[in-house]
């Protein structure tokens, strides 16, 4: 997202006070219900605390570092001075859930100096928002701190009780886990790591570590979310849980040598974020993480276009086709050419089928996986030179496909799976993106399935964080949008790089194809966790709910079909896949109409109701249009979603098309039972929608035409 | 070097015998005085032994591996069959010490299979030459060994006694050490590593490890040299010394995770080489390592041109000028531009001075270090993004310099110091080499001063070995020759990549500038060790022997001036620097005449006499000319070199210009005392040259003209 226009008025720069350490302890900043306290304790260790509505959220918690050349860079500080300012501005993202984002905060900067020689300086900057606090460390230009290495970041988040927590294991290489809901005191990831599907690299050495965004709920009903913003040139932060003290501490992903971060002063860390509210909906509505990222420097963003897409993909996930063209790299014929296996999905004729389908249904893009050489032995070998990103398989006629797609008004989406060999991808980056430009590809799905090369580095370490950043920059140079699979989880960096449109970095819908899948509650947790940092390419829209995997016929989706539709609203992404096979959509054209209609870019968003792990109901207004779309989902329990339509324009009559669970629908026994009903509604209505166990509903609401007014009945809740 | 013409006759493929393990034990192969025995012991462990002239050189020594998925890949083998062939061919290198190289060997391949499931296959291939044995492991295509990881290579070299050994510490990152001469039984590198100059990264975890090429001499007078050939896609081999058993074992440089090599079957290791003779001169004359490398696949090599060069370099080494343009990256002016420090060596005017000097003296190239941005904080920060390889400093007018050099017939030599950040160099590789092409640079000196990035990797590990190989390939694509500083030590790979013309990988002349220097024996050891694998960019030719380093006036060269001249013959390189400042050459034009005259490419080479650590005398015949050049050097002891000129054409009169130590010369007290004498000589003469302590002599021998015959006296030894 970028700052198209800024309406910015810096309210006040209150004071720059040079004072002794004693007289300023503690320093307070507050806005609305949120209050921050900063204190330097008797040892000269900086600490902070957070209150919400006069309830303690974070009790005094340590701040600081252990550096490789100074393990005490967290104590012996004196406070040189503090400065404050207030900001209230708004900005327009290139795409997003809303068309305007308010960025209002009170900022406190504390300037610290170590008393002992070499008297190093450390600044800590706090920004207090209505919905929480962000803070980061800044290393000012100074004579005795230039290049340095972070051995450990010592930031703590001391909590007030044994909160209910929605967590996945702290893993250096993946976020593709099922969520566990438990009190803090019982967190232990051992069995989860051990029992997880082997598709992702798993490196979770600390059994008490969890990933962020970490979602918690206190006994007093406070919703607390801890994450980070603007993760650049630094490793991802995990949280180590002290189960006895309810204390979380920063645990950075190490590099190959065990170091955490290589920094240079002047410089800074990412922001550590604490979002807090007594309403879960406020957590989902927060734009704090996005606000803590820098505005983009791209001046032309007109080439960045949200879109839906279909792809030659689910047929490989369900083993109907293969990525690879041959069955083994050594199975060559007498001329040294690969012997085709006859099951290769990315062949020209098959791709044209998808192009035809996309064109016929107003779907903007077609993704094709398995188009390029290297898939015969791509997986699990920790091999550096795997793929060519410019060489199609013999049966993928790249020029003809480009021509054909263009003739149909469809955009092809490039696929660059690296198998984790980031070094080799960087070597090919220039030619890969030149090739995309030449062939007219405007977006690329990248992938990092496998152990990282440089060997010893991790998906979430500083080196890879910088790699993803380099790829985003390179893509921007070529006006290509990216959808990154298997990266570190997002931290709002799409404000700075709006061409970084989506990421995976979580357990997507695909797990229902190649594993036991994810339980119905999964999609009610993801928006509170993984999606806090940015859009997820979750690949919703599966219509054939059972029996899609030939070799494992018992597998099924863990939602109803109506819930698959609702996900297009509840799981925000500007790149949204219609993941199922064309023939499965063709079999249910009435339900598919919702996917045809639902947009991927919005003027406004209302979180109507939400409870992590239980349900979410969201209404969104289509960008530049008066239409609203509502998604409501539940976990394994059926429920009635109560949805006041008060956000609609007063006095305007709308027609609402409700794609809901049919009576008798049930995610397990009867997932495909849906019912489509159309009613007239207005802002005084409250929809009451019965959701099946594992179910949901998707609603399209648009101004009623004269015909609609005659044709449809007024909605009355049943 | 490449195969220009092959005169190849494969003598015989004797047998492919399918036999039981018992009946073929042991298998023998011999040629001349060298005999190899292969045996499979009672545990099914392969072993070999080597004899020279019926003396045992290597007693039975284990072969095999520990793989990460099978620690026993060295035992339980059965011998499936053996095959033999004999080769006697010759080939012409693109450049080198001789114009034709004979490659004659008897080859034995043993095909082994593990008795236990999964019955993996391993081949060991031995090539027996007149001067030694090379062997390598081959992993044939097989169902149960595809991608695999070498945990350890278990190759042993069991020796027969406590040999006198010329060794440097086994270090993962550098070969820039002084040599120690000691019995095997007292090898311990601890104090040497500790006391070494800090300019190079030093990683020597095993106090009993040494680098190869390892030169030894037995009490019986056998000279034994152990190294490797064709190091590609594998880490460098060091040798761990079992001091009690006189046993050496392969110790591979690990990657960041501790693994040694990532391999794929079919594939192979480098060759392990054992050169042995009762004459030290034979070791220097051996082309076995080169022969064990693959012929080049380059079809056009006309662009690869040996040359001498001068450079803006020694003035930085001696602190007269700086590489950096500013004194710190933060010292910018109001416009954000770097503030010049006034001592930047690579400025246009200064470079033109070197171009003028080169043009006036028939020197082909001018190297300029410090021409590109990044030098302000390049060293010691383990920083990934340091240099731009396409951005000159403001005072280096790259286009004007290119124009000026071309107008003078001088070739500019590019400099790409990476500070060890190989990842960033790879990112810039395409643009860097395009830039060179655009600017007309036909060679580049690369450098890797600093800890390697990818962090945790080492200069001599598999990843970096592959990196140097990638750079050589990229350079070849752009018809650029490379001179690699701080790489792994060479292993004859210049046969395959003749554009890889030189490497540093050793303690060069430069150490006399920034450290205590190297003792007089140093150059008598290097040809037996570092140079066994390929040419060294030693940078000889210093004429100002004392007081060249302003801030350390006590420093001096550890040779006489005449010995500096002799090094152009004794230290072979097709890229040979005249390292001193133009003004120092201008002060001694008569001595400089030798550097003007000495070629860098040869038709023939005679090792006249040699003893490691004591003396070396070599005569070489200029490529395509009837002229000979002789270099003779000694260690800290004065001596008389006795040099029969029997290699000269019979009946031809020659004129010999002898650049020798003057009476009273001494490396320490009187290093610049040289004397130039000219005599008539023929093939019946024997030169007897008195070398000072730390001295040497350089002799040019060319057919005498009628004027010469009148002007000069016949040589008579004094």
HADDOCK unambig.tbl for C-alpha pairs under 7 A between the chains (distance, minus, plus):
assign (segid A and resid 147 and name CA) (segid B and resid 381 and name CA) 6.11 0.50 0.50
assign (segid A and resid 256 and name CA) (segid B and resid 256 and name CA) 5.96 0.50 0.50
assign (segid A and resid 256 and name CA) (segid B and resid 257 and name CA) 7.00 0.50 0.50
assign (segid A and resid 256 and name CA) (segid B and resid 455 and name CA) 6.41 0.50 0.50
assign (segid A and resid 256 and name CA) (segid B and resid 456 and name CA) 5.78 0.50 0.50
assign (segid A and resid 257 and name CA) (segid B and resid 455 and name CA) 6.81 0.50 0.50
assign (segid A and resid 257 and name CA) (segid B and resid 456 and name CA) 5.49 0.50 0.50
assign (segid A and resid 381 and name CA) (segid B and resid 147 and name CA) 6.11 0.50 0.50
assign (segid A and resid 426 and name CA) (segid B and resid 427 and name CA) 6.32 0.50 0.50
assign (segid A and resid 427 and name CA) (segid B and resid 426 and name CA) 6.31 0.50 0.50
assign (segid A and resid 427 and name CA) (segid B and resid 427 and name CA) 5.88 0.50 0.50
assign (segid A and resid 454 and name CA) (segid B and resid 454 and name CA) 5.91 0.50 0.50
assign (segid A and resid 455 and name CA) (segid B and resid 256 and name CA) 6.40 0.50 0.50
assign (segid A and resid 455 and name CA) (segid B and resid 257 and name CA) 6.79 0.50 0.50
assign (segid A and resid 456 and name CA) (segid B and resid 256 and name CA) 5.77 0.50 0.50
assign (segid A and resid 456 and name CA) (segid B and resid 257 and name CA) 5.47 0.50 0.50
